[in-house]
Amino acid sequence: MSREKLMITEDRLKMVNDFLMDPSNPLVNDLLAVIDKYGGVDEINRKAAEAGKVETLINKLDAKGSPMVKDLDWLMDQRDNNAFISYDDYKKKILGDRYGQVQFNDDIAVTLEISALQYFPFLMKQAEQAIANQELMPGRFIRVRFMKEQEEDLDLLAVQAAMRIIDSSVCETLDTKGTDGSNIHLGGPDTITGYFGGVGQPNTHPIKWVDEYLYYYTNFGVQQVLNINPGTVFVAYMLHKLGVNNEFKISVFMGNDNPYAIFWTLMAANLFKRDDGTTPLIGFNFSNSVNNQTIEISAKIRKAFDLDDIVRFEHHITETYKSIVIQPYDRREELMDIAKTVPNISAKHEGGIPEIDKAREHPSNILEYFLPRADVDSQGLMPALTQNYLDKHDALNSSAKMLTERGISVIAAKNLHHR
């Protein structure tokens, strides 16, 4: 059988372009309409750039009398006074007498990633611990909290400001998602099999997703959001191609669990690149089931599309102890192998080290990401959730130590450690 039969002919590509250029195409027309609602591409990007400035975010907090301004001032002072251990000193601390003998290749540095930073006070506790114990703060944070809820209690403003202060990337999760009632036939766990065909963005919800995104982008500077559905992935590609500087990462729930699925994902990203070669897809989570061979093959696909520097592979190293995977789930040793050869990969810590997490009176549970703040408070869960988050921080620093001992570079919060 000849592989030439797989060639995509120019007339097939022309059919795609003809459909996109058709003035009566409702898919494009609906997207253009929501862009116009926010003033057009240039105005959207202008508003987002202004809304995302540290001073803008802090001024909004200050205008509402938020005590979180003092926390942010403290964080800036610690940053400016070099209270956090430098990355060079961290390597000296870990390597001891071996420092200077171990050669690091920064071209394949692993980003230290934590999920989920649900509440701003978690970050403050984490920063205090990192200073006291000379630990590293993550270079990437994922959040899965209700957007409207954190907008109202000002957590969104505080976290967005903090991420710019420490120079770590952050990804938010919009409220327009499969658990928001978008599929009227699905409810809770008793209808879980109904979700197997997709997490749920039916009918007009992709446009509602864009609408919500543009609201938070232009008002809070939220640039990166989670993406869980092929339809919203596609509209995000088109949004960026039209000129909006949006970014997204694809969730583990999309099920990129084999090289063919990853080829499909990266092929679409490549087809909708801008002329400068950029794409809004800045990362995606593999399924928890992928092995290192799949990641290695995926790296070849990514390289073939010239996306090495743009699309980060985000790999779950630990998971919450309850409600997502069979435990123990600990991929640290596998990370040590794959990190030697695959660039632009992040080590995502969603749970503590399993044996520690398991022993907690309240082990981490991914279902608690979706609890309203009022329920967390009424059930007295905040101390336990804070401990769960700090356990993730400990797991992240365990991975950082293991990588450093093997001469593998890591990316932590840039303004705190890579100064």
PESULPE-V458457 format. One record per residue. N is the residue number from 0. RES is the residue in one small letter. NEAR is the number of other C-alpha atoms within 12 Angstrom. Layout:
BEGIN
n=N res=RES near=NEAR
n=N res=RES near=NEAR
END
This chain:
BEGIN
n=0 res=m near=5
n=1 res=s near=6
n=2 res=r near=7
n=3 res=e near=8
n=4 res=k near=8
n=5 res=l near=8
n=6 res=m near=11
n=7 res=i near=13
n=8 res=t near=12
n=9 res=e near=10
n=10 res=d near=11
n=11 res=r near=12
n=12 res=l near=14
n=13 res=k near=14
n=14 res=m near=14
n=15 res=v near=17
n=16 res=n near=17
n=17 res=d near=14
n=18 res=f near=17
n=19 res=l near=20
n=20 res=m near=15
n=21 res=d near=15
n=22 res=p near=14
n=23 res=s near=12
n=24 res=n near=16
n=25 res=p near=16
n=26 res=l near=25
n=27 res=v near=27
n=28 res=n near=21
n=29 res=d near=24
n=30 res=l near=36
n=31 res=l near=28
n=32 res=a near=20
n=33 res=v near=27
n=34 res=i near=34
n=35 res=d near=20
n=36 res=k near=20
n=37 res=y near=28
n=38 res=g near=20
n=39 res=g near=22
n=40 res=v near=27
n=41 res=d near=18
n=42 res=e near=22
n=43 res=i near=36
n=44 res=n near=32
n=45 res=r near=22
n=46 res=k near=28
n=47 res=a near=31
n=48 res=a near=26
n=49 res=e near=20
n=50 res=a near=29
n=51 res=g near=34
n=52 res=k near=28
n=53 res=v near=29
n=54 res=e near=26
n=55 res=t near=24
n=56 res=l near=37
n=57 res=i near=35
n=58 res=n near=22
n=59 res=k near=27
n=60 res=l near=31
n=61 res=d near=21
n=62 res=a near=16
n=63 res=k near=17
n=64 res=g near=14
n=65 res=s near=21
n=66 res=p near=20
n=67 res=m near=32
n=68 res=v near=29
n=69 res=k near=18
n=70 res=d near=29
n=71 res=l near=36
n=72 res=d near=23
n=73 res=w near=21
n=74 res=l near=34
n=75 res=m near=28
n=76 res=d near=18
n=77 res=q near=25
n=78 res=r near=30
n=79 res=d near=17
n=80 res=n near=17
n=81 res=n near=21
n=82 res=a near=26
n=83 res=f near=36
n=84 res=i near=33
n=85 res=s near=28
n=86 res=y near=29
n=87 res=d near=26
n=88 res=d near=22
n=89 res=y near=31
n=90 res=k near=35
n=91 res=k near=22
n=92 res=k near=22
n=93 res=i near=28
n=94 res=l near=23
n=95 res=g near=16
n=96 res=d near=12
n=97 res=r near=16
n=98 res=y near=20
n=99 res=g near=16
n=100 res=q near=14
n=101 res=v near=20
n=102 res=q near=16
n=103 res=f near=22
n=104 res=n near=21
n=105 res=d near=21
n=106 res=d near=20
n=107 res=i near=26
n=108 res=a near=31
n=109 res=v near=43
n=110 res=t near=42
n=111 res=l near=47
n=112 res=e near=46
n=113 res=i near=50
n=114 res=s near=48
n=115 res=a near=42
n=116 res=l near=43
n=117 res=q near=40
n=118 res=y near=40
n=119 res=f near=34
n=120 res=p near=28
n=121 res=f near=34
n=122 res=l near=38
n=123 res=m near=30
n=124 res=k near=26
n=125 res=q near=34
n=126 res=a near=34
n=127 res=e near=25
n=128 res=q near=25
n=129 res=a near=30
n=130 res=i near=25
n=131 res=a near=15
n=132 res=n near=19
n=133 res=q near=29
n=134 res=e near=37
n=135 res=l near=50
n=136 res=m near=49
n=137 res=p near=47
n=138 res=g near=39
n=139 res=r near=40
n=140 res=f near=47
n=141 res=i near=42
n=142 res=r near=40
n=143 res=v near=35
n=144 res=r near=34
n=145 res=f near=30
n=146 res=m near=33
n=147 res=k near=23
n=148 res=e near=22
n=149 res=q near=30
n=150 res=e near=27
n=151 res=e near=16
n=152 res=d near=24
n=153 res=l near=31
n=154 res=d near=37
n=155 res=l near=42
n=156 res=l near=42
n=157 res=a near=44
n=158 res=v near=46
n=159 res=q near=46
n=160 res=a near=39
n=161 res=a near=43
n=162 res=m near=42
n=163 res=r near=33
n=164 res=i near=31
n=165 res=i near=38
n=166 res=d near=29
n=167 res=s near=32
n=168 res=s near=40
n=169 res=v near=39
n=170 res=c near=41
n=171 res=e near=43
n=172 res=t near=40
n=173 res=l near=41
n=174 res=d near=34
n=175 res=t near=34
n=176 res=k near=37
n=177 res=g near=35
n=178 res=t near=29
n=179 res=d near=23
n=180 res=g near=19
n=181 res=s near=24
n=182 res=n near=24
n=183 res=i near=17
n=184 res=h near=18
n=185 res=l near=23
n=186 res=g near=18
n=187 res=g near=18
n=188 res=p near=13
n=189 res=d near=10
n=190 res=t near=14
n=191 res=i near=17
n=192 res=t near=14
n=193 res=g near=19
n=194 res=y near=27
n=195 res=f near=15
n=196 res=g near=18
n=197 res=g near=24
n=198 res=v near=30
n=199 res=g near=34
n=200 res=q near=32
n=201 res=p near=28
n=202 res=n near=16
n=203 res=t near=21
n=204 res=h near=29
n=205 res=p near=35
n=206 res=i near=34
n=207 res=k near=28
n=208 res=w near=38
n=209 res=v near=43
n=210 res=d near=31
n=211 res=e near=31
n=212 res=y near=43
n=213 res=l near=41
n=214 res=y near=30
n=215 res=y near=36
n=216 res=y near=37
n=217 res=t near=34
n=218 res=n near=30
n=219 res=f near=40
n=220 res=g near=39
n=221 res=v near=44
n=222 res=q near=40
n=223 res=q near=37
n=224 res=v near=43
n=225 res=l near=40
n=226 res=n near=45
n=227 res=i near=34
n=228 res=n near=33
n=229 res=p near=29
n=230 res=g near=28
n=231 res=t near=42
n=232 res=v near=39
n=233 res=f near=34
n=234 res=v near=41
n=235 res=a near=45
n=236 res=y near=38
n=237 res=m near=36
n=238 res=l near=43
n=239 res=h near=36
n=240 res=k near=30
n=241 res=l near=28
n=242 res=g near=28
n=243 res=v near=38
n=244 res=n near=35
n=245 res=n near=39
n=246 res=e near=40
n=247 res=f near=43
n=248 res=k near=41
n=249 res=i near=42
n=250 res=s near=39
n=251 res=v near=29
n=252 res=f near=28
n=253 res=m near=32
n=254 res=g near=29
n=255 res=n near=34
n=256 res=d near=29
n=257 res=n near=26
n=258 res=p near=27
n=259 res=y near=17
n=260 res=a near=24
n=261 res=i near=34
n=262 res=f near=26
n=263 res=w near=23
n=264 res=t near=38
n=265 res=l near=40
n=266 res=m near=26
n=267 res=a near=25
n=268 res=a near=40
n=269 res=n near=30
n=270 res=l near=27
n=271 res=f near=31
n=272 res=k near=28
n=273 res=r near=21
n=274 res=d near=13
n=275 res=d near=14
n=276 res=g near=21
n=277 res=t near=28
n=278 res=t near=42
n=279 res=p near=42
n=280 res=l near=48
n=281 res=i near=42
n=282 res=g near=43
n=283 res=f near=46
n=284 res=n near=40
n=285 res=f near=36
n=286 res=s near=30
n=287 res=n near=32
n=288 res=s near=24
n=289 res=v near=29
n=290 res=n near=25
n=291 res=n near=30
n=292 res=q near=20
n=293 res=t near=27
n=294 res=i near=40
n=295 res=e near=26
n=296 res=i near=24
n=297 res=s near=38
n=298 res=a near=31
n=299 res=k near=22
n=300 res=i near=29
n=301 res=r near=36
n=302 res=k near=23
n=303 res=a near=15
n=304 res=f near=28
n=305 res=d near=22
n=306 res=l near=33
n=307 res=d near=29
n=308 res=d near=24
n=309 res=i near=29
n=310 res=v near=36
n=311 res=r near=40
n=312 res=f near=46
n=313 res=e near=41
n=314 res=h near=45
n=315 res=h near=41
n=316 res=i near=44
n=317 res=t near=44
n=318 res=e near=43
n=319 res=t near=42
n=320 res=y near=34
n=321 res=k near=27
n=322 res=s near=17
n=323 res=i near=24
n=324 res=v near=22
n=325 res=i near=15
n=326 res=q near=23
n=327 res=p near=22
n=328 res=y near=28
n=329 res=d near=34
n=330 res=r near=34
n=331 res=r near=33
n=332 res=e near=22
n=333 res=e near=24
n=334 res=l near=38
n=335 res=m near=32
n=336 res=d near=22
n=337 res=i near=33
n=338 res=a near=40
n=339 res=k near=28
n=340 res=t near=25
n=341 res=v near=36
n=342 res=p near=35
n=343 res=n near=35
n=344 res=i near=45
n=345 res=s near=45
n=346 res=a near=52
n=347 res=k near=46
n=348 res=h near=48
n=349 res=e near=48
n=350 res=g near=47
n=351 res=g near=47
n=352 res=i near=36
n=353 res=p near=32
n=354 res=e near=20
n=355 res=i near=25
n=356 res=d near=35
n=357 res=k near=23
n=358 res=a near=15
n=359 res=r near=21
n=360 res=e near=14
n=361 res=h near=25
n=362 res=p near=33
n=363 res=s near=42
n=364 res=n near=29
n=365 res=i near=25
n=366 res=l near=22
n=367 res=e near=29
n=368 res=y near=31
n=369 res=f near=25
n=370 res=l near=22
n=371 res=p near=23
n=372 res=r near=26
n=373 res=a near=16
n=374 res=d near=14
n=375 res=v near=21
n=376 res=d near=14
n=377 res=s near=11
n=378 res=q near=15
n=379 res=g near=14
n=380 res=l near=24
n=381 res=m near=27
n=382 res=p near=20
n=383 res=a near=23
n=384 res=l near=38
n=385 res=t near=29
n=386 res=q near=28
n=387 res=n near=45
n=388 res=y near=45
n=389 res=l near=40
n=390 res=d near=40
n=391 res=k near=44
n=392 res=h near=46
n=393 res=d near=35
n=394 res=a near=41
n=395 res=l near=47
n=396 res=n near=39
n=397 res=s near=30
n=398 res=s near=44
n=399 res=a near=43
n=400 res=k near=30
n=401 res=m near=27
n=402 res=l near=36
n=403 res=t near=37
n=404 res=e near=27
n=405 res=r near=27
n=406 res=g near=30
n=407 res=i near=34
n=408 res=s near=37
n=409 res=v near=46
n=410 res=i near=42
n=411 res=a near=42
n=412 res=a near=36
n=413 res=k near=28
n=414 res=n near=33
n=415 res=l near=39
n=416 res=h near=34
n=417 res=h near=28
n=418 res=r near=21
END
